[in-house]
Every structure is written in structure tokens, then in C-alpha cells.
């Protein structure tokens, strides 16, 4: 049941809708796009954005720590996703801490400020970095993923402070880079020791409580053949004849489809909130000339897997090995399996965790439906859950336009999210 202070805070949020909107518009106007692979962030947008965040936190009496990440010095391990060669310079991390009064439970609020590139500006109806308000929506890159969530968190902190509410537990606010590229921003915070009794990341979840995430990794399978003239009848490969790598690669692609079907039916691949493991061939390169037997085919693929999967790579290797052993040529020249991207583990939070029941209770009291979900996409929650052992949930706005042209967030959803976050802070940390 809502207390008098909570009711007053909700009224304050409702009366300050325009202020919350303006907060989001300000954040969108910083073009903090994620650098491509092998690239470094250029320009002042990232530093200026973080300077704005730091000033906001300091005005609220947070002690602020800011630094740039040296990816080569991060601890790497199975599932970390760490890429020691990625240049994270010019994309600072900002972490604010505010101690509570009476030793209540601590809460960590996390948000990534990097956004995917907007693509062709001409394909947008509105400037992707202006934050235009059109009727009941705010348009712009990052409006839903996830500067909308960050604006809601900052607004919640400001309005709680203005209401004179004093918290019993500690608050930690993390503004991190490169979630869209590597998740090393949050990993750096975890490895620096920032942790709490629970955490919230307001990624776009369609206003549902997200508890589980699949892990993922990309790779490449190289299938070998033997070159030869395509217009000439070739002898058997054992007599020196050509071997068509494209024909052989078809067996590998078919094997991956078989593996997907096996995973779909296996009991150990079933999860209450997530789809089973999957491997998807996404690119095929092969051949050098139209009258020449191709001697090599490369199959690029991506995978997603549930948190309970012990070793997806081992399962892939076993399947490819089985196909190679059944083919006389591939038995002598087995396909080569390589990892092309850093592997990120999945994560899940038990639905019995107190942070889950607290959030669900708040959402129900505010009149909204309560639904627990999982996601095939990765977020920074994987490090908070796995590395720091912090029960982490995500609640955020609709994500249907994330990474698309004309990305937007509904203003009413933004305001409602601010209310949820505000009450979650109060009830989790305790207050007076």
C-alpha cells in the first residue's frame, strides 16, 4: 500500500512531466554512438555527456568516480566478452555513490550511454540527435535504448531529493559506455568492486520484469576443398582430383540445422523464459573463379544459448567432427572451427529474489500488469549477475523501435517508468 510520502512523490512526478521529457531530450542530443570494431570514439560528445551526468550526481551529494577503461588490463575469462584490443579511450565511466543513513539495503542503478549508429539520416522522419517531441512521443537515437531509462533514473533521484526523502540504504549510479559493442563498461565497474544488494537496469523491456538473458558468441567454420578446372572431368580425390568445398559446406550447414532441431527437443535446453540454444549461419564466402572448383568456403555464424548451457563450443565441435568423420574427404581435411567474437555468458535471476517481488508489488500497485520475461539479447546485467553476484532485473519502456529508424519512447511510459524506479528506490533502500 502506498504511504503518504510515496503518494506525494508520485504527484510530484506527474506534475513534472515536462522536466522528465527535457531531461531525455538533453541526453539524446549527445551523439554518443558506439565506435565500430577497430575504431576509437571521436569527438567531445562522450565526455560532455558524462560531464553532464557527473554534475547531476554531484548536485545530489553523490561521491563521483570517473575513469577511462584500458581494455588490455581487464580480467578475461570464459564468458567475459572482454576484448583486450578494443580502444575504449574517450568514453569515460562515471560512477556515483551516496551512502544511506541507517544501513538499509543497497541498490545499484546502471545504464549505458552509448547508442547504435542512426544509419542514413534521410531515412528518419526527425533528426536522430534532436529529441523531437511529436504528440505523445520523443523521437531520437537512444530514446528507448536506453537514454529513456537513464532519464527516468536521474529524474527519480532528483525528485526523491527534492521531496526531502532520506534513504536508509546506499545508492550506486553507473553510467557506462560500450554496452552495444562489448559490455566492458559495466565489466570494468564490476572488476573495480562496485556492487550492491540488488540492481536495476532500465533497458527496454515493454514494461515487463526481465530476469533472464541468453549468452552468445559468433564464429566461423572453414570447409576445405581442392582446386581444379570446372570444365574438366575430375578423378576421385584419392587420385588427385578436385573437391568442391561448396558441396562439402552444404553438409555442414545441414548439420547445424540438425543441431538446432536436437537442441529444440532436448529437455536440458528448455527454459521458462528463454528459447532453446540456436546456431544461425549468417554469411557464406567461397570460390575464386566461375570455372574453378572452390577450394575453401567460410561459413560465419552466430549463436545464442541459455544460461544452463555448460559448453556450447564443445557441442558445435562434436557435431562438426561427426560430419567430418562420415565423409571420406573431410575426414582427411576436417573443417576448422574458430571463434570470431568474444563469448558472453547468459544470466538469470531467480524469480524468488526479493528485488523481483518488490518490483512486482510496485507495478501492481501502480495499476500495471506484472509479467516476468527473458530476452535473447544481451545486456550489461550478465556481468552484474555472474561476476558481481548481484541480483539484477531490467524494467524499461517499449523496445519495438530500438535500433530502428524513428526510434521513440512514449512520454506516458517514460513518466510511469520514473514512478516505478522512484518507488523501487524507496522501498528497497528504506526511507524516512
C-alpha positions, 0 to 999 in steps of 0.5 A, a space after each residue: 500500500 502506498 504511504 503518504 510520502 510515496 503518494 506525494 512523490 508520485 504527484 510530484 512526478 506527474 506534475 513534472 512531466 515536462 522536466 522528465 521529457 527535457 531531461 531525455 531530450 538533453 541526453 539524446 542530443 549527445 551523439 554518443 554512438 558506439 565506435 565500430 570494431 577497430 575504431 576509437 570514439 571521436 569527438 567531445 560528445 562522450 565526455 560532455 555527456 558524462 560531464 553532464 551526468 557527473 554534475 547531476 550526481 554531484 548536485 545530489 551529494 553523490 561521491 563521483 568516480 570517473 575513469 577511462 577503461 584500458 581494455 588490455 588490463 581487464 580480467 578475461 575469462 570464459 564468458 567475459 566478452 572482454 576484448 583486450 584490443 578494443 580502444 575504449 579511450 574517450 568514453 569515460 565511466 562515471 560512477 556515483 555513490 551516496 551512502 544511506 543513513 541507517 544501513 538499509 539495503 543497497 541498490 545499484 542503478 546502471 545504464 549505458 550511454 552509448 547508442 547504435 549508429 542512426 544509419 542514413 539520416 534521410 531515412 528518419 522522419 526527425 533528426 536522430 540527435 534532436 529529441 523531437 517531441 511529436 504528440 505523445 512521443 520523443 523521437 531520437 537515437 537512444 530514446 528507448 535504448 536506453 537514454 529513456 531509462 537513464 532519464 527516468 533514473 536521474 529524474 527519480 533521484 532528483 525528485 526523491 531529493 527534492 521531496 526531502 526523502 532520506 534513504 536508509 540504504 546506499 545508492 550506486 549510479 553507473 553510467 557506462 559506455 560500450 554496452 552495444 559493442 562489448 559490455 566492458 563498461 559495466 565489466 570494468 565497474 564490476 572488476 573495480 568492486 562496485 556492487 550492491 544488494 540488488 540492481 536495476 537496469 532500465 533497458 527496454 523491456 515493454 514494461 515487463 520484469 526481465 530476469 533472464 538473458 541468453 549468452 552468445 558468441 559468433 564464429 566461423 567454420 572453414 570447409 576445405 576443398 581442392 582446386 581444379 578446372 570446372 570444365 574438366 572431368 575430375 578423378 576421385 580425390 584419392 587420385 588427385 582430383 578436385 573437391 568442391 568445398 561448396 558441396 562439402 559446406 552444404 553438409 555442414 550447414 545441414 548439420 547445424 540445422 540438425 543441431 538446432 532441431 536436437 537442441 529444440 527437443 532436448 529437455 536440458 535446453 528448455 527454459 521458462 523464459 528463454 528459447 532453446 540454444 540456436 546456431 544461425 549461419 549468417 554469411 557464406 564466402 567461397 570460390 575464386 573463379 566461375 570455372 574453378 572448383 572452390 577450394 575453401 568456403 567460410 561459413 560465419 555464424 552466430 549463436 545464442 544459448 541459455 544460461 544452463 548451457 555448460 559448453 556450447 563450443 564443445 557441442 558445435 565441435 562434436 557435431 562438426 567432427 561427426 560430419 567430418 568423420 562420415 565423409 571420406 574427404 573431410 575426414 582427411 581435411 576436417 573443417 576448422 572451427 574458430 571463434 570470431 567474437 568474444 563469448 558472453 555468458 547468459 544470466 538469470 535471476 531467480 524469480 524468488 529474489 526479493 528485488 523481483 517481488 518488490 518490483 512486482 508489488 510496485 507495478 501492481 500497485 501502480 495499476 500495471 500488469 506484472 509479467 516476468 520475461 527473458 530476452 535473447 539479447 544481451 545486456 550489461 546485467 550478465 556481468 552484474 549477475 555472474 561476476 558481481 553476484 548481484 541480483 539484477 532485473 531490467 524494467 524499461 519502456 517499449 523496445 519495438 523501435 530500438 535500433 530502428 529508424 524513428 526510434 521513440 519512447 512514449 512520454 506516458 511510459 517514460 513518466 510511469 517508468 520514473 514512478 516505478 524506479 522512484 518507488 523501487 528506490 524507496 522501498 528497497 533502500 528504506 526511507 524516512 
